[in-house]
C-alpha cells in the first residue's frame, strides 16, 4: 500500500471526526440517556472483539441493540428475536454504530473501509484477499452500502449463516479488495455522502 495515501487517509479521519465532534458527541450523550431510561436492565454499550489492521484484534464499541444471548453465531437477520424494540430503531438508522467514532479517535478504525470482521472470518482470507487486512476497518464502505439491506436479505433465506458465508461474504471480499486498490479521499467523501444522505446500493462495477 502507498504509505502517503494511508497517512493522508488517517489525517482525514481525525480531522473529520474532531471537526464534527460538537454534533456527534451530544447525540451520543442523548442516546445513552434514552437507552438507559427505556431499557434500564441492559447495558448501554456493546463491546465486541473485532479484527483490525494487519490482523490485530481490538474492542469495537457500539450501542447495544440486542438482548444478551448465548448464540454461537454472529449473523443477524431482520427478524432476529434478539433485537430489542429500541434496537430496531437504532439499527435501522445505523445509530448503534455512532460510538465507533471513539474507535477512530483511538486509531483502530477509519470512517471508510471494510467492516471489521469477528475473529475467524479474517482467517478465511487467502492470497491477495489478505491485502484487505492492510486497511483499517471502517464504519461505512462500498460493501456496507451494497448490503445496507443485509438483514432483510438474510431474513428471506432458509439458512442465513450459510447464505452469508457462501454468497454475501465472498462478494464483500471482492468489493473490499477493489476498494483497497483504488481508494482515495475523493472516493471516501463520495461513500460518506452516499451513506449519510442516500444510502443506496453501491453499483459501481467491480473489476477482478
Secondary structure by P-SEA (a helix, b strand, c coil): ccaaaaaaaaaaaaaaaaaacccaaaaaaaaaaaaaaaccccccbbbbbbbccccbbbbbbcccccccccccccccccccccccaaaaaaaaaccccccaaaaaaacccccccccccccccccccccccccccccccccccaaaaaacaaaaaaaacccaaaaaaccaaaaaaaaaaaaaacccaaaaaaaaaaaccccccccccccc
